[in-house]
Amino acid sequence: MSSMDQKIKVIGQMAQDAGLIEDPQWLERLNEPVPLWVVLDLLLRWIDRTESNGGPYD
């Protein structure tokens, strides 16, 4: 397994652990192109999870 394949696998596992990828079949297809809406959906979910929930900003 090349270092790039290993890196892609680690990123996919991190996304699954974070709850961004819910379908385990995606882990077998990480090299396939996806529609832009899929990427945007993942980014929006990540933003929603990392934003503060009404806490102080300082």
PQR file of N, CA, C, O and H, with PARSE charges and radii, in Angstrom:
ATOM      1  N   MET A   1       0.857  -1.172   0.000 -0.4000 1.5000
ATOM      2  CA  MET A   1       0.000   0.000   0.000 -0.0000 2.0000
ATOM      3  C   MET A   1       0.904   1.237   0.000  0.5500 1.7000
ATOM      4  O   MET A   1       1.817   1.354   0.818 -0.5500 1.4000
ATOM      5  N   SER A   2       0.635   2.149  -0.925 -0.4000 1.5000
ATOM      6  CA  SER A   2       1.457   3.351  -1.018 -0.0000 2.0000
ATOM      7  C   SER A   2       1.113   4.328   0.111  0.5500 1.7000
ATOM      8  O   SER A   2       0.086   4.194   0.777 -0.5500 1.4000
ATOM      9  H   SER A   2      -0.106   2.054  -1.590  0.4000 1.0000
ATOM     10  N   SER A   3       1.977   5.289   0.305 -0.4000 1.5000
ATOM     11  CA  SER A   3       1.738   6.265   1.378 -0.0000 2.0000
ATOM     12  C   SER A   3       0.495   7.099   1.076  0.5500 1.7000
ATOM     13  O   SER A   3      -0.217   7.491   2.000 -0.5500 1.4000
ATOM     14  H   SER A   3       2.811   5.397  -0.236  0.4000 1.0000
ATOM     15  N   MET A   4       0.222   7.378  -0.203 -0.4000 1.5000
ATOM     16  CA  MET A   4      -0.975   8.154  -0.563 -0.0000 2.0000
ATOM     17  C   MET A   4      -2.236   7.351  -0.254  0.5500 1.7000
ATOM     18  O   MET A   4      -3.205   7.898   0.271 -0.5500 1.4000
ATOM     19  H   MET A   4       0.800   7.059  -0.954  0.4000 1.0000
ATOM     20  N   ASP A   5      -2.230   6.055  -0.576 -0.4000 1.5000
ATOM     21  CA  ASP A   5      -3.380   5.200  -0.265 -0.0000 2.0000
ATOM     22  C   ASP A   5      -3.603   5.127   1.242  0.5500 1.7000
ATOM     23  O   ASP A   5      -4.742   5.146   1.709 -0.5500 1.4000
ATOM     24  H   ASP A   5      -1.442   5.610  -1.003  0.4000 1.0000
ATOM     25  N   GLN A   6      -2.529   5.045   1.984 -0.4000 1.5000
ATOM     26  CA  GLN A   6      -2.633   4.985   3.438 -0.0000 2.0000
ATOM     27  C   GLN A   6      -3.183   6.299   3.994  0.5500 1.7000
ATOM     28  O   GLN A   6      -4.000   6.294   4.914 -0.5500 1.4000
ATOM     29  H   GLN A   6      -1.604   5.030   1.604  0.4000 1.0000
ATOM     30  N   LYS A   7      -2.736   7.413   3.439 -0.4000 1.5000
ATOM     31  CA  LYS A   7      -3.216   8.728   3.878 -0.0000 2.0000
ATOM     32  C   LYS A   7      -4.709   8.882   3.596  0.5500 1.7000
ATOM     33  O   LYS A   7      -5.459   9.376   4.438 -0.5500 1.4000
ATOM     34  H   LYS A   7      -2.072   7.418   2.692  0.4000 1.0000
ATOM     35  N   ILE A   8      -5.132   8.458   2.412 -0.4000 1.5000
ATOM     36  CA  ILE A   8      -6.553   8.527   2.048 -0.0000 2.0000
ATOM     37  C   ILE A   8      -7.387   7.669   2.990  0.5500 1.7000
ATOM     38  O   ILE A   8      -8.471   8.073   3.409 -0.5500 1.4000
ATOM     39  H   ILE A   8      -4.523   8.056   1.728  0.4000 1.0000
ATOM     40  N   LYS A   9      -6.884   6.493   3.319 -0.4000 1.5000
ATOM     41  CA  LYS A   9      -7.613   5.596   4.227 -0.0000 2.0000
ATOM     42  C   LYS A   9      -7.743   6.214   5.621  0.5500 1.7000
ATOM     43  O   LYS A   9      -8.797   6.114   6.249 -0.5500 1.4000
ATOM     44  H   LYS A   9      -6.004   6.164   2.978  0.4000 1.0000
ATOM     45  N   VAL A  10      -6.677   6.850   6.103 -0.4000 1.5000
ATOM     46  CA  VAL A  10      -6.704   7.489   7.421 -0.0000 2.0000
ATOM     47  C   VAL A  10      -7.697   8.651   7.425  0.5500 1.7000
ATOM     48  O   VAL A  10      -8.458   8.813   8.379 -0.5500 1.4000
ATOM     49  H   VAL A  10      -5.821   6.931   5.593  0.4000 1.0000
ATOM     50  N   ILE A  11      -7.692   9.455   6.367 -0.4000 1.5000
ATOM     51  CA  ILE A  11      -8.635  10.579   6.279 -0.0000 2.0000
ATOM     52  C   ILE A  11     -10.071  10.063   6.262  0.5500 1.7000
ATOM     53  O   ILE A  11     -10.939  10.626   6.929 -0.5500 1.4000
ATOM     54  H   ILE A  11      -7.074   9.323   5.592  0.4000 1.0000
ATOM     55  N   GLY A  12     -10.325   9.002   5.508 -0.4000 1.5000
ATOM     56  CA  GLY A  12     -11.665   8.419   5.478 -0.0000 2.0000
ATOM     57  C   GLY A  12     -12.094   7.910   6.836  0.5500 1.7000
ATOM     58  O   GLY A  12     -13.242   8.102   7.238 -0.5500 1.4000
ATOM     59  H   GLY A  12      -9.620   8.545   4.966  0.4000 1.0000
ATOM     60  N   GLN A  13     -11.184   7.263   7.549 -0.4000 1.5000
ATOM     61  CA  GLN A  13     -11.505   6.750   8.883 -0.0000 2.0000
ATOM     62  C   GLN A  13     -11.775   7.896   9.852  0.5500 1.7000
ATOM     63  O   GLN A  13     -12.674   7.806  10.688 -0.5500 1.4000
ATOM     64  H   GLN A  13     -10.252   7.107   7.222  0.4000 1.0000
ATOM     65  N   MET A  14     -11.001   8.969   9.741 -0.4000 1.5000
ATOM     66  CA  MET A  14     -11.221  10.137  10.604 -0.0000 2.0000
ATOM     67  C   MET A  14     -12.587  10.762  10.323  0.5500 1.7000
ATOM     68  O   MET A  14     -13.286  11.175  11.248 -0.5500 1.4000
ATOM     69  H   MET A  14     -10.271   9.042   9.062  0.4000 1.0000
ATOM     70  N   ALA A  15     -12.962  10.830   9.057 -0.4000 1.5000
ATOM     71  CA  ALA A  15     -14.267  11.375   8.693 -0.0000 2.0000
ATOM     72  C   ALA A  15     -15.393  10.495   9.226  0.5500 1.7000
ATOM     73  O   ALA A  15     -16.421  11.007   9.671 -0.5500 1.4000
ATOM     74  H   ALA A  15     -12.394  10.494   8.305  0.4000 1.0000
ATOM     75  N   GLN A  16     -15.212   9.199   9.185 -0.4000 1.5000
ATOM     76  CA  GLN A  16     -16.229   8.294   9.722 -0.0000 2.0000
ATOM     77  C   GLN A  16     -16.308   8.425  11.240  0.5500 1.7000
ATOM     78  O   GLN A  16     -17.403   8.459  11.803 -0.5500 1.4000
ATOM     79  H   GLN A  16     -14.378   8.784   8.823  0.4000 1.0000
ATOM     80  N   ASP A  17     -15.163   8.498  11.903 -0.4000 1.5000
ATOM     81  CA  ASP A  17     -15.148   8.646  13.359 -0.0000 2.0000
ATOM     82  C   ASP A  17     -15.804   9.945  13.801  0.5500 1.7000
ATOM     83  O   ASP A  17     -16.415  10.007  14.867 -0.5500 1.4000
ATOM     84  H   ASP A  17     -14.274   8.470  11.446  0.4000 1.0000
ATOM     85  N   ALA A  18     -15.675  10.988  12.977 -0.4000 1.5000
ATOM     86  CA  ALA A  18     -16.272  12.287  13.296 -0.0000 2.0000
ATOM     87  C   ALA A  18     -17.761  12.327  12.961  0.5500 1.7000
ATOM     88  O   ALA A  18     -18.444  13.302  13.275 -0.5500 1.4000
ATOM     89  H   ALA A  18     -15.178  10.938  12.111  0.4000 1.0000
ATOM     90  N   GLY A  19     -18.261  11.277  12.329 -0.4000 1.5000
ATOM     91  CA  GLY A  19     -19.681  11.226  11.980 -0.0000 2.0000
ATOM     92  C   GLY A  19     -20.002  11.906  10.666  0.5500 1.7000
ATOM     93  O   GLY A  19     -21.174  12.111  10.349 -0.5500 1.4000
ATOM     94  H   GLY A  19     -17.707  10.485  12.074  0.4000 1.0000
ATOM     95  N   LEU A  20     -18.980  12.263   9.890 -0.4000 1.5000
ATOM     96  CA  LEU A  20     -19.216  12.918   8.606 -0.0000 2.0000
ATOM     97  C   LEU A  20     -19.551  11.914   7.515  0.5500 1.7000
ATOM     98  O   LEU A  20     -20.280  12.233   6.576 -0.5500 1.4000
ATOM     99  H   LEU A  20     -18.028  12.097  10.147  0.4000 1.0000
ATOM    100  N   ILE A  21     -19.029  10.717   7.635 -0.4000 1.5000
ATOM    101  CA  ILE A  21     -19.363   9.633   6.713 -0.0000 2.0000
ATOM    102  C   ILE A  21     -20.138   8.602   7.509  0.5500 1.7000
ATOM    103  O   ILE A  21     -19.621   8.005   8.453 -0.5500 1.4000
ATOM    104  H   ILE A  21     -18.437  10.458   8.397  0.4000 1.0000
ATOM    105  N   GLU A  22     -21.390   8.402   7.112 -0.4000 1.5000
ATOM    106  CA  GLU A  22     -22.239   7.469   7.847 -0.0000 2.0000
ATOM    107  C   GLU A  22     -22.327   6.108   7.168  0.5500 1.7000
ATOM    108  O   GLU A  22     -22.621   5.105   7.818 -0.5500 1.4000
ATOM    109  H   GLU A  22     -21.810   8.887   6.345  0.4000 1.0000
ATOM    110  N   ASP A  23     -22.075   6.072   5.870 -0.4000 1.5000
ATOM    111  CA  ASP A  23     -22.156   4.827   5.106 -0.0000 2.0000
ATOM    112  C   ASP A  23     -20.759   4.207   5.008  0.5500 1.7000
ATOM    113  O   ASP A  23     -19.888   4.793   4.366 -0.5500 1.4000
ATOM    114  H   ASP A  23     -21.836   6.886   5.342  0.4000 1.0000
ATOM    115  N   PRO A  24     -20.515   3.043   5.620 -0.5600 1.5000
ATOM    116  CA  PRO A  24     -19.179   2.441   5.588  0.2800 2.0000
ATOM    117  C   PRO A  24     -18.706   2.072   4.183  0.5500 1.7000
ATOM    118  O   PRO A  24     -17.509   1.877   3.972 -0.5500 1.4000
ATOM    119  N   GLN A  25     -19.617   1.972   3.225 -0.4000 1.5000
ATOM    120  CA  GLN A  25     -19.212   1.661   1.847 -0.0000 2.0000
ATOM    121  C   GLN A  25     -18.371   2.787   1.237  0.5500 1.7000
ATOM    122  O   GLN A  25     -17.597   2.549   0.310 -0.5500 1.4000
ATOM    123  H   GLN A  25     -20.589   2.130   3.396  0.4000 1.0000
ATOM    124  N   TRP A  26     -18.521   4.014   1.754 -0.4000 1.5000
ATOM    125  CA  TRP A  26     -17.714   5.121   1.240 -0.0000 2.0000
ATOM    126  C   TRP A  26     -16.234   4.887   1.484  0.5500 1.7000
ATOM    127  O   TRP A  26     -15.405   5.372   0.715 -0.5500 1.4000
ATOM    128  H   TRP A  26     -19.150   4.207   2.507  0.4000 1.0000
ATOM    129  N   LEU A  27     -15.880   4.154   2.538 -0.4000 1.5000
ATOM    130  CA  LEU A  27     -14.475   3.918   2.839 -0.0000 2.0000
ATOM    131  C   LEU A  27     -13.790   3.081   1.762  0.5500 1.7000
ATOM    132  O   LEU A  27     -12.570   3.143   1.610 -0.5500 1.4000
ATOM    133  H   LEU A  27     -16.554   3.760   3.163  0.4000 1.0000
ATOM    134  N   GLU A  28     -14.559   2.310   1.027 -0.4000 1.5000
ATOM    135  CA  GLU A  28     -14.005   1.499  -0.056 -0.0000 2.0000
ATOM    136  C   GLU A  28     -13.935   2.281  -1.361  0.5500 1.7000
ATOM    137  O   GLU A  28     -13.343   1.806  -2.331 -0.5500 1.4000
ATOM    138  H   GLU A  28     -15.550   2.260   1.151  0.4000 1.0000
ATOM    139  N   ARG A  29     -14.534   3.480  -1.402 -0.4000 1.5000
ATOM    140  CA  ARG A  29     -14.613   4.239  -2.651 -0.0000 2.0000
ATOM    141  C   ARG A  29     -14.040   5.648  -2.498  0.5500 1.7000
ATOM    142  O   ARG A  29     -14.512   6.577  -3.153 -0.5500 1.4000
ATOM    143  H   ARG A  29     -15.015   3.866  -0.614  0.4000 1.0000
ATOM    144  N   LEU A  30     -13.043   5.817  -1.652 -0.4000 1.5000
ATOM    145  CA  LEU A  30     -12.505   7.151  -1.380 -0.0000 2.0000
ATOM    146  C   LEU A  30     -11.753   7.751  -2.564  0.5500 1.7000
ATOM    147  O   LEU A  30     -11.579   8.969  -2.616 -0.5500 1.4000
ATOM    148  H   LEU A  30     -12.659   5.062  -1.120  0.4000 1.0000
ATOM    149  N   ASN A  31     -11.310   6.950  -3.498 -0.4000 1.5000
ATOM    150  CA  ASN A  31     -10.602   7.467  -4.673 -0.0000 2.0000
ATOM    151  C   ASN A  31     -11.540   7.876  -5.804  0.5500 1.7000
ATOM    152  O   ASN A  31     -11.097   8.473  -6.785 -0.5500 1.4000
ATOM    153  H   ASN A  31     -11.452   5.961  -3.456  0.4000 1.0000
ATOM    154  N   GLU A  32     -12.819   7.568  -5.683 -0.4000 1.5000
ATOM    155  CA  GLU A  32     -13.773   7.898  -6.739 -0.0000 2.0000
ATOM    156  C   GLU A  32     -14.190   9.363  -6.629  0.5500 1.7000
ATOM    157  O   GLU A  32     -14.296   9.900  -5.527 -0.5500 1.4000
ATOM    158  H   GLU A  32     -13.180   7.083  -4.887  0.4000 1.0000
ATOM    159  N   PRO A  33     -14.426  10.003  -7.762 -0.5600 1.5000
ATOM    160  CA  PRO A  33     -14.925  11.387  -7.711  0.2800 2.0000
ATOM    161  C   PRO A  33     -16.351  11.414  -7.160  0.5500 1.7000
ATOM    162  O   PRO A  33     -17.129  10.483  -7.366 -0.5500 1.4000
ATOM    163  N   VAL A  34     -16.669  12.478  -6.471 -0.4000 1.5000
ATOM    164  CA  VAL A  34     -18.017  12.656  -5.926 -0.0000 2.0000
ATOM    165  C   VAL A  34     -18.577  13.981  -6.419  0.5500 1.7000
ATOM    166  O   VAL A  34     -17.816  14.889  -6.751 -0.5500 1.4000
ATOM    167  H   VAL A  34     -16.036  13.235  -6.304  0.4000 1.0000
ATOM    168  N   PRO A  35     -19.888  14.101  -6.470 -0.5600 1.5000
ATOM    169  CA  PRO A  35     -20.490  15.378  -6.857  0.2800 2.0000
ATOM    170  C   PRO A  35     -20.153  16.476  -5.832  0.5500 1.7000
ATOM    171  O   PRO A  35     -19.904  16.197  -4.659 -0.5500 1.4000
ATOM    172  N   LEU A  36     -20.152  17.684  -6.293 -0.4000 1.5000
ATOM    173  CA  LEU A  36     -19.824  18.812  -5.432 -0.0000 2.0000
ATOM    174  C   LEU A  36     -20.762  18.901  -4.237  0.5500 1.7000
ATOM    175  O   LEU A  36     -20.330  19.289  -3.151 -0.5500 1.4000
ATOM    176  H   LEU A  36     -20.353  17.910  -7.246  0.4000 1.0000
ATOM    177  N   TRP A  37     -22.041  18.551  -4.410 -0.4000 1.5000
ATOM    178  CA  TRP A  37     -22.980  18.665  -3.294 -0.0000 2.0000
ATOM    179  C   TRP A  37     -22.586  17.749  -2.145  0.5500 1.7000
ATOM    180  O   TRP A  37     -22.867  18.063  -0.988 -0.5500 1.4000
ATOM    181  H   TRP A  37     -22.391  18.236  -5.292  0.4000 1.0000
ATOM    182  N   VAL A  38     -21.942  16.625  -2.434 -0.4000 1.5000
ATOM    183  CA  VAL A  38     -21.501  15.714  -1.377 -0.0000 2.0000
ATOM    184  C   VAL A  38     -20.395  16.378  -0.553  0.5500 1.7000
ATOM    185  O   VAL A  38     -20.410  16.326   0.677 -0.5500 1.4000
ATOM    186  H   VAL A  38     -21.714  16.369  -3.374  0.4000 1.0000
ATOM    187  N   VAL A  39     -19.444  16.996  -1.240 -0.4000 1.5000
ATOM    188  CA  VAL A  39     -18.350  17.683  -0.557 -0.0000 2.0000
ATOM    189  C   VAL A  39     -18.891  18.839   0.284  0.5500 1.7000
ATOM    190  O   VAL A  39     -18.488  19.020   1.432 -0.5500 1.4000
ATOM    191  H   VAL A  39     -19.431  17.038  -2.239  0.4000 1.0000
ATOM    192  N   LEU A  40     -19.798  19.611  -0.289 -0.4000 1.5000
ATOM    193  CA  LEU A  40     -20.374  20.733   0.448 -0.0000 2.0000
ATOM    194  C   LEU A  40     -21.180  20.261   1.652  0.5500 1.7000
ATOM    195  O   LEU A  40     -21.124  20.882   2.714 -0.5500 1.4000
ATOM    196  H   LEU A  40     -20.126  19.464  -1.222  0.4000 1.0000
ATOM    197  N   ASP A  41     -21.923  19.179   1.501 -0.4000 1.5000
ATOM    198  CA  ASP A  41     -22.678  18.625   2.620 -0.0000 2.0000
ATOM    199  C   ASP A  41     -21.741  18.220   3.753  0.5500 1.7000
ATOM    200  O   ASP A  41     -22.025  18.495   4.919 -0.5500 1.4000
ATOM    201  H   ASP A  41     -21.968  18.675   0.639  0.4000 1.0000
ATOM    202  N   LEU A  42     -20.635  17.573   3.423 -0.4000 1.5000
ATOM    203  CA  LEU A  42     -19.662  17.176   4.448 -0.0000 2.0000
ATOM    204  C   LEU A  42     -19.067  18.402   5.139  0.5500 1.7000
ATOM    205  O   LEU A  42     -18.918  18.416   6.361 -0.5500 1.4000
ATOM    206  H   LEU A  42     -20.405  17.349   2.475  0.4000 1.0000
ATOM    207  N   LEU A  43     -18.732  19.418   4.370 -0.4000 1.5000
ATOM    208  CA  LEU A  43     -18.168  20.634   4.962 -0.0000 2.0000
ATOM    209  C   LEU A  43     -19.170  21.334   5.877  0.5500 1.7000
ATOM    210  O   LEU A  43     -18.809  21.800   6.958 -0.5500 1.4000
ATOM    211  H   LEU A  43     -18.853  19.406   3.377  0.4000 1.0000
ATOM    212  N   LEU A  44     -20.413  21.405   5.449 -0.4000 1.5000
ATOM    213  CA  LEU A  44     -21.433  22.051   6.286 -0.0000 2.0000
ATOM    214  C   LEU A  44     -21.675  21.272   7.573  0.5500 1.7000
ATOM    215  O   LEU A  44     -21.873  21.867   8.633 -0.5500 1.4000
ATOM    216  H   LEU A  44     -20.706  21.026   4.571  0.4000 1.0000
ATOM    217  N   ARG A  45     -21.660  19.942   7.484 -0.4000 1.5000
ATOM    218  CA  ARG A  45     -21.809  19.137   8.702 -0.0000 2.0000
ATOM    219  C   ARG A  45     -20.641  19.381   9.651  0.5500 1.7000
ATOM    220  O   ARG A  45     -20.826  19.489  10.863 -0.5500 1.4000
ATOM    221  H   ARG A  45     -21.500  19.459   6.623  0.4000 1.0000
ATOM    222  N   TRP A  46     -19.431  19.467   9.083 -0.4000 1.5000
ATOM    223  CA  TRP A  46     -18.245  19.707   9.902 -0.0000 2.0000
ATOM    224  C   TRP A  46     -18.324  21.075  10.567  0.5500 1.7000
ATOM    225  O   TRP A  46     -17.991  21.211  11.745 -0.5500 1.4000
ATOM    226  H   TRP A  46     -19.281  19.379   8.099  0.4000 1.0000
ATOM    227  N   ILE A  47     -18.757  22.077   9.835 -0.4000 1.5000
ATOM    228  CA  ILE A  47     -18.893  23.421  10.404 -0.0000 2.0000
ATOM    229  C   ILE A  47     -19.917  23.406  11.532  0.5500 1.7000
ATOM    230  O   ILE A  47     -19.680  23.996  12.587 -0.5500 1.4000
ATOM    231  H   ILE A  47     -19.027  21.967   8.878  0.4000 1.0000
ATOM    232  N   ASP A  48     -21.048  22.743  11.326 -0.4000 1.5000
ATOM    233  CA  ASP A  48     -22.081  22.660  12.363 -0.0000 2.0000
ATOM    234  C   ASP A  48     -21.560  21.987  13.621  0.5500 1.7000
ATOM    235  O   ASP A  48     -21.937  22.374  14.728 -0.5500 1.4000
ATOM    236  H   ASP A  48     -21.240  22.265  10.469  0.4000 1.0000
ATOM    237  N   ARG A  49     -20.711  21.002  13.475 -0.4000 1.5000
ATOM    238  CA  ARG A  49     -20.182  20.278  14.633 -0.0000 2.0000
ATOM    239  C   ARG A  49     -19.107  21.064  15.366  0.5500 1.7000
ATOM    240  O   ARG A  49     -18.923  20.877  16.568 -0.5500 1.4000
ATOM    241  H   ARG A  49     -20.404  20.688  12.577  0.4000 1.0000
ATOM    242  N   THR A  50     -18.390  21.944  14.665 -0.4000 1.5000
ATOM    243  CA  THR A  50     -17.278  22.651  15.289 -0.0000 2.0000
ATOM    244  C   THR A  50     -17.667  24.024  15.811  0.5500 1.7000
ATOM    245  O   THR A  50     -16.911  24.620  16.578 -0.5500 1.4000
ATOM    246  H   THR A  50     -18.539  22.096  13.688  0.4000 1.0000
ATOM    247  N   GLU A  51     -18.830  24.548  15.414 -0.4000 1.5000
ATOM    248  CA  GLU A  51     -19.249  25.857  15.897 -0.0000 2.0000
ATOM    249  C   GLU A  51     -19.656  25.768  17.358  0.5500 1.7000
ATOM    250  O   GLU A  51     -20.155  24.746  17.830 -0.5500 1.4000
ATOM    251  H   GLU A  51     -19.444  24.064  14.790  0.4000 1.0000
ATOM    252  N   SER A  52     -19.430  26.855  18.045 -0.4000 1.5000
ATOM    253  CA  SER A  52     -19.825  26.943  19.441 -0.0000 2.0000
ATOM    254  C   SER A  52     -21.336  26.984  19.548  0.5500 1.7000
ATOM    255  O   SER A  52     -22.012  27.587  18.713 -0.5500 1.4000
ATOM    256  H   SER A  52     -19.025  27.685  17.662  0.4000 1.0000
ATOM    257  N   ASN A  53     -21.857  26.349  20.566 -0.4000 1.5000
ATOM    258  CA  ASN A  53     -23.321  26.315  20.766 -0.0000 2.0000
ATOM    259  C   ASN A  53     -23.754  27.386  21.749  0.5500 1.7000
ATOM    260  O   ASN A  53     -24.177  27.081  22.864 -0.5500 1.4000
ATOM    261  H   ASN A  53     -21.308  25.859  21.244  0.4000 1.0000
ATOM    262  N   GLY A  54     -23.647  28.640  21.335 -0.4000 1.5000
ATOM    263  CA  GLY A  54     -24.137  29.732  22.169 -0.0000 2.0000
ATOM    264  C   GLY A  54     -23.219  30.123  23.313  0.5500 1.7000
ATOM    265  O   GLY A  54     -23.610  30.902  24.183 -0.5500 1.4000
ATOM    266  H   GLY A  54     -23.303  28.888  20.429  0.4000 1.0000
ATOM    267  N   GLY A  55     -22.015  29.596  23.322 -0.4000 1.5000
ATOM    268  CA  GLY A  55     -21.070  29.925  24.378 -0.0000 2.0000
ATOM    269  C   GLY A  55     -20.396  31.263  24.112  0.5500 1.7000
ATOM    270  O   GLY A  55     -20.596  31.861  23.055 -0.5500 1.4000
ATOM    271  H   GLY A  55     -21.698  28.963  22.615  0.4000 1.0000
ATOM    272  N   PRO A  56     -19.608  31.730  25.057 -0.5600 1.5000
ATOM    273  CA  PRO A  56     -18.923  32.995  24.861  0.2800 2.0000
ATOM    274  C   PRO A  56     -17.865  32.874  23.766  0.5500 1.7000
ATOM    275  O   PRO A  56     -17.290  31.805  23.556 -0.5500 1.4000
ATOM    276  N   TYR A  57     -17.618  33.980  23.075 -0.4000 1.5000
ATOM    277  CA  TYR A  57     -16.651  33.982  21.974 -0.0000 2.0000
ATOM    278  C   TYR A  57     -15.253  34.350  22.420  0.5500 1.7000
ATOM    279  O   TYR A  57     -14.327  34.317  21.609 -0.5500 1.4000
ATOM    280  H   TYR A  57     -18.085  34.848  23.245  0.4000 1.0000
ATOM    281  N   ASP A  58     -15.070  34.697  23.670 -0.4000 1.5000
ATOM    282  CA  ASP A  58     -13.730  35.097  24.113 -0.0000 2.0000
ATOM    283  C   ASP A  58     -12.999  33.991  24.814  0.5500 1.7000
ATOM    284  O   ASP A  58     -11.860  34.178  25.243 -0.5500 1.4000
ATOM    285  H   ASP A  58     -15.822  34.724  24.329  0.4000 1.0000
TER
END
